[in-house]
Amino acid sequence: MLERVRTGAGFIAALDQSGGSTPKALRLYGIEENEYSSEEEMFDLMHAMRSRIVTSPAFTGDRVLGAILFEMTMDRLIEGLGSAEYLWEVKQVVPFLKVDKGLADEVDGAQIMKPMPQLDALCERAVAAGVFGTKMRSVILHADAAGVDAIVAQQFEVGTQILGHGLVPIIEPEVDINSSTKAEVEDLLQRSILAQLDALGADQHVMLKLTLPSVDDLYLPLARHPKVLRVVALSGGYSRDDANAKLARNHGIIASFSRALTEGLTAQMSDDEFDTALDVAIAGIFAASNT
């Protein structure tokens, strides 16, 4: 898995919508909130959607390098196998796990992650399930050096804890694409990340998941840093076409799209229609990731 992540072609599918974002994801998939009556039914429908994606003949390790799972997805089965096991053994897709528990209130233009008191136990379960790495998200809204540094410091502190379990953390300090100071935030963010990378131990490596920058190739120094296995980009609310176009202009970065991947897929599609639409989405994202 390490060699696939370090050198493989493709992109990372983000299939990790959590409780708060699940209703919106289902609505975009063509399932309204009045079509389920409990949280259990909601998550059943979400798992059915994710299973339909990963079992599709369009979804293979030839173009999809990895997939990020929600905790409840990791705990469920796909065609009789644990989800992470299915991804790797059947599809040759490297499994990752979302581990954060949401965002704290905004301070200094940023939202750090809420506490994760059960993180060690979750990492142990992830290792047992065959997961390769983790992902955790913070959000930066405005250019405030104190807020940016707080986000990055927390991400690397928790990342070090995750590394202790033999997992590779994807560090995700998302920059709000609608921020009026987006470019300034990204300059602050790169400097802060570089300082933390330089402080890592000789055998410690991380991945970075970043918002597509306002200045093309801004993150090349991060992509080339010896402590970084891969830099991946989130779509952040951009349409698939816009996200692909921006990604193609940023060398050394591959996609880790969620909404842009599933854009246009609906529960009402026949299997042939679904597989064809997913194939088109995967082909476009793969091409943009490998320019």
DAJO-V247846 format. One record per residue. RES is the residue in one small letter. SS is DSSP state (2 for helix, 1 for strand, 0 for the rest). NEAR is the number of other C-alpha atoms within 12 Angstrom. D_LAST is the distance of its C-alpha to the last C-alpha in Angstrom with 1 decimal. Layout:
BEGIN
RES | SS | NEAR | D_LAST
RES | SS | NEAR | D_LAST
END
This chain:
BEGIN
m | 0 | 25 | 22.6
l | 2 | 23 | 22.0
e | 2 | 13 | 20.2
r | 2 | 25 | 18.0
v | 2 | 34 | 17.2
r | 2 | 29 | 16.6
t | 2 | 17 | 14.5
g | 0 | 26 | 13.6
a | 0 | 29 | 10.5
g | 0 | 38 | 10.8
f | 1 | 49 | 12.0
i | 1 | 50 | 15.5
a | 1 | 46 | 17.8
a | 1 | 40 | 20.4
l | 1 | 40 | 23.6
d | 0 | 39 | 25.9
q | 0 | 37 | 27.8
s | 0 | 32 | 31.2
g | 2 | 23 | 34.6
g | 2 | 17 | 34.2
s | 2 | 20 | 31.0
t | 2 | 31 | 32.0
p | 2 | 27 | 34.2
k | 2 | 19 | 31.5
a | 2 | 35 | 29.0
l | 2 | 37 | 31.7
r | 2 | 27 | 32.6
l | 2 | 25 | 29.1
y | 0 | 29 | 29.4
g | 0 | 23 | 32.7
i | 0 | 24 | 35.2
e | 0 | 19 | 37.6
e | 2 | 21 | 39.5
n | 2 | 13 | 42.7
e | 2 | 15 | 41.5
y | 0 | 18 | 41.9
s | 0 | 14 | 44.8
s | 0 | 14 | 43.9
e | 2 | 17 | 41.1
e | 2 | 14 | 41.4
e | 2 | 19 | 40.8
m | 2 | 30 | 37.8
f | 2 | 31 | 36.1
d | 2 | 22 | 37.1
l | 2 | 29 | 35.3
m | 2 | 38 | 32.2
h | 2 | 34 | 32.2
a | 2 | 25 | 32.7
m | 2 | 35 | 29.6
r | 2 | 41 | 27.5
s | 2 | 30 | 29.1
r | 2 | 29 | 28.3
i | 2 | 38 | 24.6
v | 2 | 42 | 24.4
t | 2 | 29 | 26.8
s | 0 | 28 | 25.0
p | 0 | 24 | 23.9
a | 0 | 27 | 20.5
f | 0 | 38 | 20.1
t | 0 | 33 | 19.6
g | 0 | 34 | 18.1
d | 0 | 22 | 15.9
r | 0 | 36 | 13.4
v | 1 | 46 | 15.3
l | 1 | 41 | 15.5
g | 1 | 46 | 18.3
a | 1 | 48 | 20.6
i | 1 | 43 | 22.7
l | 1 | 44 | 26.3
f | 0 | 38 | 29.2
e | 2 | 34 | 32.3
m | 2 | 30 | 34.2
t | 2 | 40 | 31.5
m | 2 | 38 | 31.6
d | 0 | 24 | 35.4
r | 0 | 25 | 35.3
l | 1 | 23 | 34.8
i | 1 | 28 | 32.4
e | 0 | 20 | 34.2
g | 0 | 14 | 36.7
l | 1 | 21 | 34.4
g | 1 | 27 | 33.5
s | 2 | 39 | 30.2
a | 2 | 42 | 28.5
e | 2 | 32 | 30.1
y | 2 | 30 | 29.0
l | 2 | 41 | 25.3
w | 2 | 29 | 25.3
e | 2 | 21 | 28.0
v | 2 | 24 | 27.2
k | 2 | 28 | 23.5
q | 0 | 26 | 22.2
v | 0 | 39 | 20.6
v | 1 | 42 | 21.4
p | 1 | 50 | 23.9
f | 1 | 44 | 24.1
l | 1 | 46 | 27.0
k | 1 | 38 | 27.5
v | 0 | 45 | 30.5
d | 0 | 37 | 31.3
k | 0 | 26 | 34.2
g | 0 | 23 | 33.2
l | 1 | 23 | 33.6
a | 0 | 21 | 36.7
d | 0 | 17 | 38.0
e | 0 | 21 | 36.5
v | 1 | 23 | 37.7
d | 0 | 21 | 36.6
g | 0 | 29 | 33.9
a | 1 | 34 | 32.3
q | 1 | 32 | 32.9
i | 0 | 37 | 33.0
m | 1 | 35 | 33.1
k | 0 | 24 | 36.5
p | 0 | 17 | 38.3
m | 0 | 24 | 37.4
p | 0 | 15 | 40.7
q | 0 | 16 | 39.8
l | 2 | 29 | 36.4
d | 2 | 22 | 37.8
a | 2 | 16 | 39.2
l | 2 | 30 | 36.0
c | 2 | 37 | 34.0
e | 2 | 25 | 36.7
r | 2 | 25 | 36.3
a | 2 | 38 | 32.5
v | 2 | 27 | 33.0
a | 2 | 19 | 35.6
a | 2 | 30 | 33.4
g | 0 | 30 | 30.6
v | 0 | 44 | 28.2
f | 0 | 41 | 25.7
g | 1 | 44 | 25.2
t | 1 | 49 | 26.0
k | 1 | 52 | 24.7
m | 1 | 46 | 26.8
r | 1 | 43 | 26.4
s | 1 | 41 | 28.0
v | 1 | 43 | 27.7
i | 1 | 45 | 28.1
l | 0 | 34 | 29.6
h | 0 | 31 | 30.8
a | 0 | 27 | 30.5
d | 0 | 27 | 33.2
a | 2 | 27 | 32.9
a | 2 | 22 | 35.3
g | 2 | 30 | 33.5
v | 2 | 38 | 30.1
d | 2 | 35 | 31.7
a | 2 | 30 | 33.6
i | 2 | 42 | 30.5
v | 2 | 40 | 28.7
a | 2 | 29 | 31.9
q | 2 | 32 | 32.6
q | 2 | 42 | 29.1
f | 2 | 40 | 29.4
e | 2 | 24 | 33.0
v | 2 | 37 | 32.3
g | 2 | 38 | 29.3
t | 2 | 30 | 31.7
q | 2 | 27 | 34.1
i | 2 | 38 | 31.4
l | 2 | 31 | 30.5
g | 0 | 22 | 34.2
h | 0 | 26 | 33.9
g | 0 | 26 | 31.2
l | 0 | 37 | 28.5
v | 1 | 42 | 25.2
p | 1 | 43 | 25.1
i | 1 | 47 | 22.2
i | 1 | 46 | 23.4
e | 1 | 40 | 22.7
p | 1 | 45 | 24.2
e | 1 | 42 | 23.1
v | 1 | 43 | 23.5
d | 0 | 33 | 25.1
i | 0 | 26 | 22.9
n | 0 | 19 | 26.3
s | 0 | 24 | 27.6
s | 0 | 17 | 29.2
t | 0 | 22 | 28.3
k | 2 | 28 | 24.7
a | 2 | 26 | 23.4
e | 2 | 25 | 26.5
v | 2 | 38 | 26.1
e | 2 | 37 | 22.6
d | 2 | 26 | 24.0
l | 2 | 30 | 26.9
l | 2 | 41 | 24.7
q | 2 | 32 | 22.6
r | 2 | 22 | 25.8
s | 2 | 29 | 27.5
i | 2 | 38 | 24.8
l | 2 | 28 | 24.7
a | 2 | 19 | 28.5
q | 2 | 31 | 28.5
l | 2 | 35 | 25.9
d | 2 | 20 | 28.1
a | 0 | 18 | 31.1
l | 0 | 22 | 29.8
g | 0 | 15 | 31.5
a | 0 | 12 | 30.4
d | 0 | 17 | 29.6
q | 0 | 27 | 28.1
h | 0 | 35 | 24.3
v | 1 | 46 | 22.8
m | 1 | 44 | 19.6
l | 1 | 47 | 18.9
k | 1 | 43 | 18.2
l | 1 | 45 | 17.9
t | 1 | 47 | 17.9
l | 0 | 43 | 15.1
p | 0 | 38 | 16.6
s | 0 | 26 | 18.4
v | 0 | 20 | 17.2
d | 0 | 20 | 13.5
d | 0 | 23 | 12.6
l | 0 | 29 | 16.2
y | 0 | 37 | 15.5
l | 2 | 24 | 14.1
p | 2 | 23 | 17.6
l | 2 | 34 | 17.7
a | 2 | 31 | 14.5
r | 0 | 22 | 16.1
h | 0 | 25 | 19.6
p | 0 | 22 | 21.4
k | 0 | 29 | 22.7
v | 1 | 35 | 19.5
l | 1 | 34 | 18.1
r | 1 | 44 | 15.1
v | 1 | 43 | 14.3
v | 1 | 46 | 13.7
a | 1 | 45 | 14.0
l | 1 | 44 | 16.8
s | 0 | 38 | 16.9
g | 0 | 35 | 20.3
g | 0 | 23 | 21.8
y | 0 | 25 | 19.2
s | 0 | 23 | 19.0
r | 2 | 32 | 16.1
d | 2 | 23 | 15.0
d | 2 | 19 | 15.4
a | 2 | 37 | 13.7
n | 2 | 36 | 10.5
a | 2 | 24 | 10.6
k | 2 | 31 | 11.4
l | 2 | 44 | 8.8
a | 2 | 28 | 5.9
r | 0 | 26 | 8.2
n | 0 | 33 | 8.7
h | 0 | 30 | 7.2
g | 0 | 33 | 8.8
i | 1 | 46 | 9.4
i | 1 | 49 | 9.2
a | 1 | 52 | 11.5
s | 0 | 47 | 15.2
f | 0 | 45 | 16.4
s | 0 | 38 | 20.1
r | 2 | 33 | 21.4
a | 2 | 34 | 18.1
l | 2 | 43 | 17.9
t | 2 | 38 | 21.6
e | 0 | 29 | 21.8
g | 0 | 27 | 24.1
l | 0 | 34 | 25.3
t | 0 | 28 | 29.1
a | 0 | 26 | 31.9
q | 0 | 17 | 33.6
m | 0 | 18 | 31.0
s | 0 | 13 | 32.1
d | 2 | 21 | 30.3
d | 2 | 16 | 28.8
e | 2 | 18 | 27.7
f | 2 | 29 | 26.3
d | 2 | 27 | 24.3
t | 2 | 21 | 23.0
a | 2 | 26 | 21.9
l | 2 | 35 | 20.3
d | 2 | 28 | 18.4
v | 2 | 25 | 17.0
a | 2 | 36 | 16.1
i | 2 | 40 | 14.5
a | 2 | 27 | 12.5
g | 2 | 30 | 11.1
i | 2 | 44 | 10.4
f | 2 | 39 | 8.9
a | 2 | 26 | 6.4
a | 2 | 34 | 5.7
s | 2 | 38 | 6.0
n | 0 | 27 | 3.8
t | 0 | 22 | 0.0
END
